[in-house]
Amino acid sequence: MEKRDKLYIGLFNDYYGALLTEYQRGLIDMYYNKDMSLGEIAQVHDISPQGVSDALKRAERTLTEAEGKLKLVEKSDKLRKILRQISACGDEEIERLAQKAIDVLDS
């Protein structure tokens, strides 16, 4: 998986992680956030690396399908770009409000 894809799985997990089981969320966290190898995760869960890989693929598919249907990550990226353009227009009050909206998206 490319570095860009890993970044997107992390973002998708932020938005749609509640759709995963606790076990899947834990695997995603270990693999993507803690940068653990399949072998290290397999030892923690006392399963094979292939079992970890299969479970990660199912979790990734769930997250990717959710984004494919809801497009929340895509929409928030577009909104951030528009808000940055608005905040660059020169009006201090508009800049302040645009930044406030960006902060909401980033929280």
C-alpha positions in Angstrom: 0.0 0.0 0.0 1.3 3.4 -0.9 2.1 6.1 1.7 -0.8 8.2 0.3 -3.2 5.3 0.7 -2.1 4.8 4.3 -2.8 8.5 5.0 -6.3 8.1 3.6 -7.1 5.0 5.6 -6.1 7.1 8.7 -8.4 9.8 7.7 -11.2 7.4 6.9 -10.7 5.8 10.3 -11.1 9.3 11.9 -14.4 9.8 10.2 -15.8 6.2 10.0 -14.0 4.3 12.7 -17.2 3.8 14.6 -18.4 1.5 11.9 -15.6 -1.0 12.7 -15.6 -3.5 15.5 -13.4 -2.7 18.5 -11.0 -5.4 17.3 -10.8 -3.9 13.8 -10.2 -0.4 15.3 -7.4 -1.8 17.4 -5.8 -3.4 14.4 -6.0 -0.2 12.4 -4.5 1.7 15.3 -1.6 -0.7 15.7 -0.8 -0.9 12.0 -1.4 2.7 10.9 -0.9 4.8 14.0 1.7 2.8 16.0 3.4 1.5 12.8 3.5 -2.1 14.0 4.3 -4.8 11.6 1.8 -7.6 10.8 4.1 -10.0 12.7 4.1 -7.8 15.8 0.3 -7.4 15.7 0.0 -11.2 15.2 2.0 -11.8 18.4 -0.2 -9.4 20.4 -3.4 -11.2 19.2 -1.9 -14.7 19.1 -3.0 -15.1 15.4 -1.1 -15.5 12.2 0.2 -12.5 10.2 -2.1 -13.6 7.4 -5.0 -13.4 9.8 -4.0 -9.9 10.7 -3.7 -9.0 7.0 -7.1 -10.4 6.2 -8.7 -8.5 9.1 -7.0 -5.3 8.2 -8.2 -5.7 4.6 -11.8 -6.1 5.7 -11.5 -3.1 8.0 -9.9 -1.0 5.2 -12.7 -2.1 2.8 -15.4 -1.0 5.3 -13.7 2.4 5.7 -13.2 2.8 1.9 -16.8 1.8 1.1 -18.1 4.3 3.7 -16.1 7.1 2.1 -17.2 6.0 -1.3 -20.9 6.4 -0.3 -20.7 9.4 2.1 -17.7 11.2 0.8 -17.2 13.1 4.1 -13.4 13.3 3.8 -13.7 14.5 0.2 -16.3 17.2 1.1 -14.3 18.4 4.1 -11.2 18.8 2.0 -13.1 20.8 -0.6 -14.6 23.0 2.2 -11.2 23.7 3.7 -9.9 24.8 0.3 -12.9 27.1 -0.2 -12.6 28.5 3.3 -8.9 29.2 2.8 -9.7 31.1 -0.4 -12.4 33.1 1.4 -10.0 33.9 4.3 -7.5 35.3 1.8 -10.0 37.9 0.5 -8.7 40.7 2.8 -11.7 41.3 5.1 -10.6 40.7 8.7 -14.1 39.6 9.9 -14.5 37.2 7.0 -11.0 35.9 7.6 -11.8 35.3 11.2 -15.1 33.5 10.5 -13.4 31.4 7.7 -10.7 30.4 10.1 -13.3 29.5 12.8 -15.0 27.2 10.2 -11.6 25.6 9.3 -11.0 25.0 13.0 -14.4 23.2 13.3 -13.5 21.0 10.4 -10.1 20.2 11.9 -11.4 19.3 15.3 
